[in-house]
């Protein structure tokens, strides 16, 4: 009897071990955490995944993972596993970070045909894993923005995650581009990837922005412009700053956030009169919006033109004039680099972190059309303002790494409408006729581009 009892105990323990092993294997395959000690999360000096935000439509999603402080991270993918009922997944491993309990308990539900959900948990003692469950395989790009630090995942449902080359001689592109693993969750990569280097989807090469993707590229190439449109031209007007972020402030206290909101409302009203445009605004009141959210709103809305409105400032109180920018990995001079850093809310040294992702995302056709639109906007704005103020100066078309333009999937420009730091130009910005002139210039340029069907809109 004693031997039979011992045998039953042994069988019970064996069953428990087998069940535990099966459960661990299943959790690994799904990408769920298999280890969840709270020790690292409780440390006050450890960066934490504090929020996960998403903006999405059927073919595009942007996910932002907020950590506040700089962290090391690695992006990778898992193919679908029909045998386990598992979808394709993108996962981000974040080293040396904690996670807010609410995020661990409550996934971000999407279920729109492109994404199912975004979930997160602790993978091991040193790693937090964020898993994006997809409805179908899609191309993606991952990059980080500082001030505060957040990891951005842009997902394009128009393509598929490509299988990387298996040749031992294949050279991996720069950045944390990892091979697609076989089903089953791999351990976190060691060492972790530098936070300064963005990641594209597997086997997606980087290219300079002036050269369109080759025929063999895995990116979705820009479609040729066409005058035939199925909808009214969609325009997103983005009044910069807002809420807790006043932007630049003039000598007598005029705030950039208030001026650009007034200009944006004028543009919307003027464009809406014709009925040819579907005009939207990222903000229509004094609220703060992160830069990545503004771009995501434009992408989610499948707009054709994105115009971000700003007022310049300089330590040189005599600096004056109007300029219009397009996205670039660098700037032509120190002043433009400092301007981009100020608008991005980061030190100049942090601007280098997204230069490769800018090259990869900004295709030749979109860059060329944005350049054309920017020049048209700047010329028209100066011409209209000069009617009331003949001394208005044009500083021309420029390029700089503005975060609000990173990832924009349409013709996109950023307007710097005079210098609020210059007492004379600040005084102009208090004049409704000057604001009307700026708005009239933007409206004229947008109408010209919209009516002639020469927009480069590559993704919708």
GIKAFEN-V984575 format. One record per pair of residues at least 6 apart in sequence whose ideal C-beta (glycine too) atoms are under 8 Angstrom apart, sorted by sequence separation. I is the first residue (numbers start at 1). J is the second residue. If there is no record, write none. Layout:
# GIKAFEN-V984575
i & j
I & J
I & J
This chain:
# GIKAFEN-V984575
i & j
27 & 33
28 & 34
40 & 46
55 & 61
56 & 62
80 & 86
110 & 116
111 & 117
122 & 128
123 & 129
144 & 150
164 & 170
193 & 199
200 & 206
207 & 213
213 & 219
241 & 247
249 & 255
271 & 277
283 & 289
331 & 337
341 & 347
344 & 350
386 & 392
419 & 425
420 & 426
428 & 434
429 & 435
449 & 455
27 & 34
41 & 48
54 & 61
55 & 62
80 & 87
109 & 116
110 & 117
121 & 128
122 & 129
144 & 151
145 & 152
240 & 247
248 & 255
249 & 256
272 & 279
282 & 289
312 & 319
330 & 337
341 & 348
344 & 351
385 & 392
405 & 412
418 & 425
419 & 426
54 & 62
78 & 86
80 & 88
109 & 117
110 & 118
120 & 128
121 & 129
143 & 151
144 & 152
213 & 221
247 & 255
248 & 256
271 & 279
298 & 306
331 & 339
54 & 63
79 & 88
108 & 117
120 & 129
142 & 151
143 & 152
212 & 221
246 & 255
247 & 256
331 & 340
341 & 350
405 & 414
420 & 429
24 & 34
53 & 63
54 & 64
78 & 88
107 & 117
108 & 118
120 & 130
142 & 152
207 & 217
212 & 222
246 & 256
247 & 257
338 & 348
341 & 351
382 & 392
404 & 414
418 & 428
52 & 63
53 & 64
77 & 88
78 & 89
107 & 118
108 & 119
119 & 130
120 & 131
142 & 153
178 & 189
246 & 257
268 & 279
282 & 293
295 & 306
312 & 323
325 & 336
337 & 348
340 & 351
382 & 393
418 & 429
52 & 64
77 & 89
107 & 119
118 & 130
119 & 131
141 & 153
142 & 154
205 & 217
245 & 257
267 & 279
282 & 294
382 & 394
402 & 414
417 & 429
51 & 64
52 & 65
53 & 66
77 & 90
78 & 91
107 & 120
118 & 131
140 & 153
141 & 154
164 & 177
176 & 189
204 & 217
205 & 218
247 & 260
268 & 281
51 & 65
52 & 66
76 & 90
77 & 91
118 & 132
119 & 133
140 & 154
204 & 218
243 & 257
294 & 308
337 & 351
51 & 66
75 & 90
76 & 91
117 & 132
118 & 133
140 & 155
164 & 179
203 & 218
204 & 219
241 & 256
242 & 257
282 & 297
379 & 394
49 & 65
50 & 66
75 & 91
104 & 120
117 & 133
139 & 155
140 & 156
164 & 180
240 & 256
241 & 257
265 & 281
282 & 298
378 & 394
49 & 66
50 & 67
75 & 92
76 & 93
103 & 120
104 & 121
115 & 132
116 & 133
138 & 155
139 & 156
163 & 180
176 & 193
201 & 218
240 & 257
264 & 281
280 & 297
49 & 67
50 & 68
74 & 92
104 & 122
115 & 133
116 & 134
138 & 156
175 & 193
239 & 257
378 & 396
48 & 67
73 & 92
74 & 93
115 & 134
116 & 135
138 & 157
139 & 158
161 & 180
241 & 260
242 & 261
265 & 284
378 & 397
47 & 67
48 & 68
73 & 93
114 & 134
115 & 135
138 & 158
139 & 159
240 & 260
264 & 284
47 & 68
73 & 94
74 & 95
99 & 120
114 & 135
132 & 153
134 & 155
136 & 157
138 & 159
139 & 160
140 & 161
176 & 197
239 & 260
280 & 301
314 & 335
375 & 396
417 & 438
47 & 69
72 & 94
73 & 95
99 & 121
113 & 135
114 & 136
138 & 160
139 & 161
175 & 197
177 & 199
180 & 202
239 & 261
261 & 283
375 & 397
47 & 70
71 & 94
72 & 95
99 & 122
112 & 135
132 & 155
137 & 160
138 & 161
139 & 162
174 & 197
175 & 198
176 & 199
177 & 200
179 & 202
261 & 284
280 & 303
374 & 397
415 & 438
47 & 71
71 & 95
72 & 96
111 & 135
114 & 138
136 & 160
137 & 161
175 & 199
177 & 201
178 & 202
239 & 263
261 & 285
71 & 96
175 & 200
177 & 202
239 & 264
261 & 286
329 & 354
330 & 355
71 & 97
177 & 203
238 & 264
329 & 355
371 & 397
392 & 418
65 & 92
67 & 94
173 & 200
177 & 204
237 & 264
312 & 339
329 & 356
415 & 442
258 & 286
65 & 94
87 & 116
99 & 128
257 & 286
313 & 342
329 & 358
67 & 97
93 & 123
96 & 126
98 & 128
173 & 203
237 & 267
328 & 358
329 & 359
95 & 126
97 & 128
173 & 204
175 & 206
237 & 268
327 & 358
95 & 127
173 & 205
174 & 206
94 & 127
173 & 206
310 & 343
93 & 127
94 & 128
142 & 176
381 & 415
93 & 128
94 & 129
327 & 362
93 & 129
94 & 130
235 & 271
377 & 413
381 & 417
92 & 129
378 & 415
91 & 129
92 & 130
164 & 202
165 & 203
373 & 411
377 & 415
411 & 449
91 & 130
162 & 201
163 & 202
164 & 203
374 & 413
389 & 428
91 & 131
92 & 132
115 & 155
161 & 201
162 & 202
163 & 203
267 & 307
327 & 367
373 & 413
90 & 131
91 & 132
114 & 155
161 & 202
162 & 203
242 & 283
326 & 367
370 & 411
89 & 131
90 & 132
162 & 204
235 & 277
237 & 279
239 & 281
267 & 309
369 & 411
370 & 412
89 & 132
114 & 157
232 & 275
233 & 276
234 & 277
235 & 278
237 & 280
238 & 281
239 & 282
242 & 285
243 & 286
245 & 288
327 & 370
358 & 401
366 & 409
370 & 413
385 & 428
388 & 431
89 & 133
90 & 134
113 & 157
232 & 276
233 & 277
234 & 278
235 & 279
236 & 280
237 & 281
238 & 282
239 & 283
242 & 286
243 & 287
244 & 288
326 & 370
366 & 410
411 & 455
49 & 94
88 & 133
89 & 134
232 & 277
233 & 278
235 & 280
236 & 281
237 & 282
238 & 283
242 & 287
243 & 288
264 & 309
326 & 371
361 & 406
366 & 411
388 & 433
389 & 434
410 & 455
411 & 456
87 & 133
88 & 134
149 & 195
232 & 278
234 & 280
236 & 282
242 & 288
243 & 289
263 & 309
355 & 401
361 & 407
366 & 412
388 & 434
410 & 456
411 & 457
31 & 78
87 & 134
231 & 278
241 & 288
242 & 289
354 & 401
410 & 457
49 & 97
87 & 135
88 & 136
326 & 374
358 & 406
389 & 437
409 & 457
410 & 458
47 & 96
48 & 97
49 & 98
51 & 100
61 & 110
88 & 137
260 & 309
325 & 374
354 & 403
357 & 406
385 & 434
388 & 437
409 & 458
410 & 459
46 & 96
47 & 97
48 & 98
49 & 99
50 & 100
88 & 138
90 & 140
92 & 142
260 & 310
324 & 374
351 & 401
387 & 437
409 & 459
410 & 460
46 & 97
47 & 98
48 & 99
49 & 100
52 & 103
144 & 195
260 & 311
324 & 375
386 & 437
409 & 460
29 & 81
46 & 98
48 & 100
51 & 103
144 & 196
259 & 311
354 & 406
384 & 436
385 & 437
50 & 103
61 & 114
291 & 344
324 & 377
384 & 437
385 & 438
30 & 84
49 & 103
54 & 108
56 & 110
58 & 112
60 & 114
61 & 115
144 & 198
256 & 310
291 & 345
324 & 378
384 & 438
29 & 84
43 & 98
53 & 108
57 & 112
58 & 113
59 & 114
63 & 118
143 & 198
256 & 311
323 & 378
30 & 86
40 & 96
42 & 98
52 & 108
54 & 110
56 & 112
58 & 114
142 & 198
143 & 199
162 & 218
238 & 294
322 & 378
381 & 437
384 & 440
385 & 441
29 & 86
40 & 97
41 & 98
57 & 114
80 & 137
94 & 151
141 & 198
142 & 199
256 & 313
324 & 381
344 & 401
381 & 438
384 & 441
26 & 84
31 & 89
40 & 98
41 & 99
56 & 114
79 & 137
141 & 199
142 & 200
344 & 402
383 & 441
41 & 100
56 & 115
92 & 151
129 & 188
141 & 200
159 & 218
322 & 381
343 & 402
344 & 403
382 & 441
31 & 91
41 & 101
140 & 200
141 & 201
159 & 219
238 & 298
322 & 382
340 & 400
343 & 403
344 & 404
380 & 440
381 & 441
384 & 444
54 & 115
92 & 153
127 & 188
140 & 201
159 & 220
236 & 297
339 & 400
340 & 401
343 & 404
380 & 441
381 & 442
126 & 188
139 & 201
158 & 220
236 & 298
336 & 398
340 & 402
379 & 441
380 & 442
77 & 140
90 & 153
124 & 187
141 & 204
247 & 310
248 & 311
322 & 385
336 & 399
337 & 400
378 & 441
54 & 118
124 & 188
156 & 220
247 & 311
248 & 312
336 & 400
377 & 441
380 & 444
65 & 130
75 & 140
90 & 155
123 & 188
139 & 204
236 & 301
248 & 313
377 & 442
380 & 445
52 & 118
251 & 317
332 & 398
75 & 142
234 & 301
236 & 303
331 & 398
332 & 399
36 & 104
52 & 120
234 & 302
235 & 303
238 & 306
240 & 308
305 & 373
331 & 399
377 & 445
63 & 132
73 & 142
234 & 303
235 & 304
236 & 305
238 & 307
240 & 309
241 & 310
330 & 399
331 & 400
376 & 445
377 & 446
234 & 304
235 & 305
236 & 306
237 & 307
238 & 308
239 & 309
240 & 310
307 & 377
322 & 392
330 & 400
331 & 401
49 & 120
73 & 144
233 & 304
234 & 305
235 & 306
236 & 307
238 & 309
321 & 392
322 & 393
323 & 394
326 & 397
328 & 399
330 & 401
343 & 414
233 & 305
235 & 307
237 & 309
321 & 393
322 & 394
323 & 395
325 & 397
326 & 398
327 & 399
328 & 400
329 & 401
373 & 445
376 & 448
88 & 161
320 & 393
321 & 394
322 & 395
323 & 396
324 & 397
325 & 398
326 & 399
327 & 400
328 & 401
376 & 449
321 & 395
323 & 397
324 & 398
325 & 399
327 & 401
323 & 398
325 & 400
327 & 402
70 & 146
373 & 449
325 & 402
339 & 416
372 & 449
52 & 130
71 & 149
73 & 151
75 & 153
327 & 405
49 & 128
69 & 148
70 & 149
139 & 218
326 & 405
327 & 406
68 & 148
69 & 149
71 & 151
139 & 219
325 & 405
41 & 122
49 & 130
67 & 148
68 & 149
139 & 220
327 & 408
40 & 122
66 & 148
67 & 149
79 & 161
372 & 454
66 & 149
67 & 150
66 & 150
67 & 151
77 & 161
36 & 121
37 & 122
40 & 125
65 & 150
327 & 412
369 & 454
36 & 122
39 & 125
40 & 126
64 & 150
65 & 151
326 & 412
369 & 455
370 & 456
32 & 119
35 & 122
64 & 151
65 & 152
326 & 413
369 & 456
33 & 121
35 & 123
37 & 125
64 & 152
65 & 153
325 & 413
326 & 414
368 & 456
32 & 121
33 & 122
34 & 123
35 & 124
63 & 152
64 & 153
324 & 413
325 & 414
33 & 123
34 & 124
35 & 125
62 & 152
63 & 153
324 & 414
325 & 415
366 & 456
33 & 124
62 & 153
324 & 415
325 & 416
365 & 456
61 & 153
62 & 154
63 & 155
323 & 415
324 & 416
366 & 458
61 & 154
62 & 155
95 & 188
322 & 415
323 & 416
365 & 458
60 & 154
61 & 155
91 & 185
248 & 342
308 & 402
322 & 416
60 & 155
93 & 188
322 & 417
363 & 458
33 & 129
60 & 156
61 & 157
93 & 189
308 & 404
322 & 418
59 & 156
60 & 157
86 & 183
95 & 192
308 & 405
321 & 418
31 & 129
59 & 157
320 & 418
321 & 419
32 & 131
58 & 157
59 & 158
84 & 183
93 & 192
306 & 405
320 & 419
31 & 131
245 & 345
319 & 419
30 & 131
75 & 176
77 & 178
79 & 180
47 & 149
74 & 176
76 & 178
78 & 180
81 & 183
306 & 408
319 & 421
320 & 422
73 & 176
75 & 178
77 & 180
78 & 181
79 & 182
240 & 343
319 & 422
74 & 178
76 & 180
77 & 181
79 & 183
306 & 410
308 & 412
310 & 414
312 & 416
317 & 421
318 & 422
320 & 424
76 & 181
78 & 183
305 & 410
306 & 411
307 & 412
308 & 413
310 & 415
311 & 416
312 & 417
314 & 419
316 & 421
317 & 422
320 & 425
304 & 410
305 & 411
306 & 412
307 & 413
308 & 414
309 & 415
310 & 416
311 & 417
312 & 418
313 & 419
315 & 421
317 & 423
78 & 185
303 & 410
304 & 411
305 & 412
306 & 413
307 & 414
308 & 415
310 & 417
311 & 418
312 & 419
313 & 420
314 & 421
299 & 407
307 & 415
309 & 417
311 & 419
312 & 420
313 & 421
314 & 422
295 & 404
299 & 408
311 & 420
312 & 421
76 & 186
294 & 404
295 & 405
298 & 408
299 & 409
292 & 403
295 & 406
296 & 407
298 & 409
299 & 410
291 & 403
295 & 407
298 & 410
76 & 189
291 & 404
295 & 408
74 & 188
292 & 406
298 & 412
74 & 189
292 & 407
74 & 192
209 & 327
311 & 429
73 & 192
74 & 193
209 & 328
72 & 192
73 & 193
209 & 329
72 & 193
72 & 194
73 & 195
72 & 195
71 & 195
75 & 199
77 & 201
70 & 195
74 & 199
77 & 202
309 & 442
307 & 442
307 & 446
150 & 290
152 & 292
225 & 365
219 & 360
222 & 363
224 & 365
305 & 446
150 & 292
221 & 363
222 & 364
223 & 365
222 & 365
219 & 363
221 & 365
222 & 366
225 & 369
305 & 449
154 & 299
305 & 450
145 & 291
304 & 450
145 & 292
209 & 358
206 & 356
209 & 359
213 & 363
305 & 455
208 & 359
212 & 363
213 & 364
304 & 455
207 & 359
212 & 364
206 & 359
207 & 360
209 & 362
211 & 364
212 & 365
304 & 457
29 & 183
31 & 185
206 & 360
209 & 363
210 & 364
263 & 417
29 & 184
30 & 185
198 & 353
205 & 360
209 & 364
28 & 184
29 & 185
196 & 352
197 & 353
198 & 354
204 & 360
28 & 185
196 & 353
200 & 357
210 & 367
260 & 417
27 & 185
195 & 353
198 & 356
209 & 367
259 & 417
302 & 460
25 & 184
197 & 356
198 & 357
200 & 360
299 & 459
259 & 420
198 & 360
240 & 404
256 & 420
238 & 404
254 & 420
266 & 435
270 & 439
277 & 446
250 & 420
251 & 421
259 & 429
266 & 436
270 & 440
277 & 447
249 & 420
250 & 421
252 & 423
276 & 447
248 & 420
251 & 423
254 & 426
263 & 435
266 & 438
267 & 439
271 & 443
248 & 421
250 & 423
262 & 435
266 & 439
270 & 443
274 & 447
277 & 450
252 & 426
276 & 450
251 & 426
254 & 429
263 & 438
267 & 442
271 & 446
276 & 451
250 & 426
254 & 430
259 & 435
263 & 439
267 & 443
271 & 447
250 & 429
263 & 442
267 & 446
175 & 356
174 & 356
147 & 344
147 & 345
145 & 344
147 & 346
146 & 346
147 & 350
146 & 350
146 & 353
154 & 361
145 & 353
144 & 353
145 & 354
143 & 353
144 & 354
143 & 354
235 & 446
233 & 446
143 & 357
235 & 450
141 & 357
233 & 450
141 & 360
141 & 361
233 & 455
229 & 453
227 & 452
228 & 453
64 & 290
227 & 453
226 & 453
227 & 454
64 & 292
225 & 453
64 & 293
225 & 454
62 & 292
225 & 455
225 & 456
64 & 296
62 & 295
62 & 296
222 & 456
223 & 457
223 & 458
222 & 458
62 & 299
221 & 458
55 & 293
62 & 300
220 & 458
60 & 299
220 & 459
53 & 293
60 & 300
55 & 296
55 & 297
60 & 302
57 & 300
55 & 299
56 & 300
55 & 300
57 & 302
154 & 407
152 & 407
145 & 403
145 & 406
143 & 406
141 & 407
158 & 459
156 & 459
62 & 407
60 & 409
60 & 459
59 & 459
59 & 460
